[in-house]
Amino acid sequence: EEITPDLRIRYKSEARFLRAYFYFLLLRQYGPLVLLPDVIPVDAEPAEVMLSRSTYDDCVRYIANELDEALSGLPDRVTDLNQLGRPDQLAALALKSRLLLYAASDMFNGNTAYAAFKNGDGTQLINQVYDVNKWQLAVEAAKAVIDRMPEGLLIKYDSQGEIDPVNSYRDIYLDKWNKEVIWAYSAGKEGWEAQTWEYNGMLVQVNGYANYGVTQQQVDAFFMENGHRPILGYQADGQPIINPESGYIESGVHRDATEYTPAGVWNMYVGRDPRFYATVTFNGSEWLWHGTDGRSNYYAEFFATGKDGIQGGARGQNPTWTGYVIRKYSGPNSNRVNFTYLSSPSWILFRLGEMYLNYAEALNEYAPGHPDILKYLNLIRYRAGIPGYGEGTLAIPGSQEEMRALIR
């Protein structure tokens, strides 16, 4: 009697959504799948259950149709604090956006490298003819999410009313169920998953493990604060090709402190995209935790004999092998010395920033030159505290190919 007719419809729709989501995860991992019928008789003959793979496009259509079917029975938006994490219409639409973007991509849209990928009966599992209209479906799916979230991206402001790019980006992951989050799940009452992540990203100096390394190529991928890419590629011997417009300096130390770096760090870490400082702990950077005196008093020492190095404070442990540690998802007040961690954070599965980029990428393939491409790409950059294309010394990309590279 407690399960009302409306709840019965909602539960069935949630189950349908979850089935679509798990099929999507399988499709992403394994490619074309065996799509099971809704009912399999218990006395079925072996031939009835020994099914062939469906084509990739059929799998996509099936998952998309399941999501469409689930929409009517799901709430527009889950807002009840006791229900957060349950799927709603926005979650279904976001999943559809990601699904259709993948389906339109070069990997599965006319990829002739899969020409020999067939079932035993000769059925072609990956279509061999490129179809630009798949990008139209991806455009419409991403825009459907964006139109339902008119408040836009999460943005934090400083005391002067200016955008605070570091906290804006950092707090997407630390402010539970903030307005940018579309679908997430709780890390649990005790938050053990979050704690494991955090102490593996903490310095050895604060009893962390510094295990979660970041590669040099990932560091090189962050823009400079003027919006230019510092590294354009790599030579045959691995040496970086430096972009002269970026102002990036590979060697030497910076004598003075800046807004985001203390004095004495390497020049290569100075003047970078603010998201860099919210994501990566590098040698010489100040640790997030603030002590009783208002400062952390901890500075990363990843060199071999340093306090976080393999021959120094980390002797006998397994600290970073790359000279960097990821600080994304680490709270500014987290400290393993007194076992202070994030309190049951939410792990994000879909957020609005992805939908902006899905939309821009798909629109660039379907309707290159459309003004929305630049609009939504630049909205991501504004929140990051760097200029948009067409501002300062940054030119508007002049071709579809150039825009594609910049979106990626």
N, C-alpha and C positions, 0 to 999 in steps of 0.2 A: 504493500500500500504506500510505502514511502517513495517508491519510484513512480513519479507522475508520468503521464504520456509525453510531456515535453522533455523530461529528463531521459526517457527511453529513446526518443529521437536524437537527443544530444549525444548520448553514449554510443549509439550506433554510428553517428557521424564521426565521433572521435576515433572509434575503432577503424572506420573506413580511412580516415586521415592517416592514422598510424600505419595501416597496411600500405598505403601509398608511400609513406615516408620510408618504410623499411625496404620496399621494392626499389625505391630511388637509391638507397644506400647500396643495395646489391647491384643495381645497374651501374652505379659509379665504380664499384669495385671489380665487377666481373664482366661487364658488357651485357649483351643480349641474354635474356633470362628465360626460364621456363615459367610461363604464367599459369598458375593453377586455377582450375574452375572453382566457383564458390562452394560446390558440394562434390565430395568424392565418396561414393558409396563404400561402406565398410567391406562389402563383398566384391569389390571391383576386381576385375581380371587384371593381370600384370600389364597387358597391352593398354589398358585404360589409364594407367598412371605413368607409363614410360613415355612421357611427352617430350617433344622436341623443343628446342629453344625457339622463342618468337623473335622476329626481327627487332633491331634496336628501335626503329620507328614505331612498331606496334607496341613495344614496351612503354615508350614515351606517351603514346596516345592513351594507353590503358591507365597509366599513373595520372595523367592530366585529367582524364574523365572521372577517375575516382575522386580527385580533389574537387572537381566541379560538383560531383554528386554530394560530397560532404559539406559544401558551403552552406546550403540552406538550413542544415541542422546545427551548425556551429554558431556561437554568439559572435556578434560583430567584433567585440574586443573583450577579453577577460580582464576585469578590473578588481574583482573580489580578491583581497589579499590572501585569503585561504585557498584560492583556486589558481593563483599565478603559476604558470608552467603548463597548464592545460591548453590544448590547441584551440585557436579561434580562426575566424575568417582571414585575418591578416597573415597568420602563420601558413594557412593553406595557399594563399596567393603568393607569398614569398617563396615557398617551396616550388610552386609552379614556375615562378620566374627563373629560379636557378636551373630547374629541369629543362626548360625550353631554351635557355642560353646554352647549356651544354649540347643540346640536340642540334642547335644551329651552328655550332663551332666547326672548324676544319677537321677536328678529330672524327666527327660522326656525320658530316654533311658532305657527301661526295668524296670520301677519302679512298682513293684507288689503292692505297697500300693494303686495304682489307679486301681486295678483289677475290682472294682465295678463301675468305672466311665464310664458309657455307655450312648448312646442315647436310646430313647424309643424302637428303633427297634433292640437293642442289639449290635450296633456298638461300638467296643472298642475304646475309645477316646485317650488313652495313650498306646502306644505299650508295650507289656509285655515281649519282648525278647530283651536282650541287644545286640547291634550291634556295634562292635568296629570300623566298617568302617565309622560310623558317625564322629568319631574323625578324620579320614583321610580328610573328607570334611572340617572340621574346620581347620585342619593344612593348607590345600591348600588355604583356604580363607584368613587366617591371613598372610600367606607368600606372597600372591598376593599384599597386601597392603605394606608390608615391602619392597618388591622388587621395588616398585614405589617411595620409599622415601629413596634414598641412602645417603642423607646427615645425617640421623640419628637423635638422640635426641637433644633437645635444651640444650646446655652446655655453661655456663658462666665461665670466667676465672678471677683470681685476678691479681694484678699488677706484681706478680712474674711468671705469666703464668701457675699457678696451677688451677685446677678445683675449682670453688667456689660453693660448693654443696648447700648452703642455697639459694643463688641467682639463681642458676640453676633451682632448684625446684620451688622456689617462683615465678619466672618470667614466668614459663609456663602459669600461670594464669593472669599475669599482662601485659606481652608483647602481645599486640593485634595481632592476626593472625600470631604469630611466626611460625617458620618452622615445629614445632612438631604438630601444630593444623591441623587436617584433616577436621573437620566440626564444625562450631560454629554459634551462632547467636548474633547479636549486642544487647546490653542491651538498646539500644535506644539513641536518640540524647542527652537527658538530663541525662540518666544513673540512673533513679530512682531505678531500681531493684538493681543495684550495691550499690547505696548509702544506701538503706535499709539494705543490707547485711553487709556493712561496719560498720555503726553506731551501729548495734546490736552486732558486735564483738569488738567494741572499749571499752576502759576503761571508767568508770563513770568519772574519773578525767579529761578526755578530752571531756566531755559532751556526751559520748557514753552510751549505755544501758547495755552492757555486758550480753546480753540475750542468746547468742548462746553457750551453754555449751558443753564441751567435757567430755565423761565418763572416769573414771579411767581405765577401760579395754582398751579403745582406746589409752590412754597414755602408758599403759603397753605393747601394741603391737609394739611400736617403738623399733627398735634395739638399741644396744649400738654402740658407734663409732668403736669398734673393730669387728662389724658385728654379734655379738652373740645376741640371744634373751635374755632379762633380766628376763622375767617371762615365765615359762614353763606351767603354769596352776594354778589352785586354789584348796585349800583344802576344805573340807566340810563346814568349818566355814567361807570361803571366803578369808582366808589368802593366799597370793601369794606363789607359789613354785618358789624360786629364782634359776636361773641358775648359779652355782658356776663359770663357765667359763667366764661369762659375765663381772665380776667386778662390778656388780650393787650393790649399797648400799641403803637399804630401808629407814634408819633412819639417823638422825643427819643433821647438816648443813656443807656446804663446805666453809671454811674460805676465800679461795682465789678466785679471779676472773679468769675465763677461756675465751676462744675465744668467747663463746656464752652465758655465764652466769656471772652475777655480783657476787661479794663476798656475802656470807651469805645466798644463796639459799639452799634449801634442797638437800642433796646428790642424791636423786632419780632423780633429773633433770640434773645432771652433767654427761658429757661424753656420751650423747645420740646421736643417729643417727641425722645428721644435719637436716633432713626433719622435725624432731620434733620441732626444733626451728623456722622453717618456717610455721608451722601449728598450734601450740598451744601456747597460752599465759597462763603462770602459775604464781603462787604467787611468787613475787620477780623478775619476768622477766621484762626487759626493754621494754617499748612500742616502736613501730616502728617509730612513728613520730619524726622527727628531728627538733628542734627549731633553733632559730637564732644563738645560741652558738655552734651548731654542735652536740648537744646531746639532747635526748628527755626530760630528767629531770622527766620522769614519770616511776614509777615502780609499777607493779600490786600489789595491797593489797586486796586480796580476803578473808582475815580473817574477822570475823563478824564485828569488829569495825574499819576495815581498810577503806581507802579512796574509795575502790570499794566494800566494804562489806555491808551487808543488814542492819547493825546497825550503819554504818558509813556514808560515802559519798553517798551510794546508798539508804539511808533511804527513804521509800515511793516508791521506784522503784522495779523492778523485775530483779535483776542481777543474775549472774550464780548460779545455784543450785548445781553445781558439783565442784566448786573451780577452774574451767578452762574456758577459752573462746577460740573459734576458731579464729585464725588470718589469715588463708588461705584466699586468695582473698582480703586481706586488703593491700592497697598501703602504702609504707614506708613514703610517704609524706601526707597521708590522715589525716585530723584533723578536728573534728567537731567543735572545738573552732572557727575556721574561715571558716568553711564549705568548706573545701578542700577535694575532693574525687577523685577517679579514673575517668578518662574522657572516658565515653562511652566504657567500656570494652567489650570484647567478651566472652560469656559463652560457654565453650567447651562441645561439645557433643561427639566427637571422637578425640583421639589424638594417636600419635605413640606409646607412652609407653604402652597403653592398648594392642595394636597389638602385641608387644613383648611378653607380658604376656599371651595373648590368644594363641599365637604360641607355647610358651614353655609348657603351660598347655595341649594343645591338643596333641602336639608331645610326651609328657610324657605318655599319655594314649595310643597312637597309636604305637609308636616306642620307648619304654623306653630305655635309654642309648644313644640315638642319641646325638652327640656332640653339636648340635644347642640348645638343652635345656639349658645346662649350659652357653653357649655363650650369649644367649639373657637374661637369668636371671641375669647374672653377669653384662651385660651392664646397666641394671637398677640400680644395686648396685653401680657401678663405678660412675655414675652420682650423686648418693646420697652421695658419699664421704665415703663409707664403703667398706671393702675388699670383693672380690668375693669368692665364695665357691672354696676351693682348695688353698686358700692363707692364710698366717699367721697361726692362730690356727684353721681355719675353714676347716673341712674335706669336701670332695665332697660327697654328699648324696649317700649312698650305695645301695639304693633300690628304686623301683618305688614309693612305699608308702611314703618313707621319702622325696623324691623329690616332690611328690604331696603336702605334708604338707608345705614344704618350699615355693613352688610357691604360694600357697594360702596365 
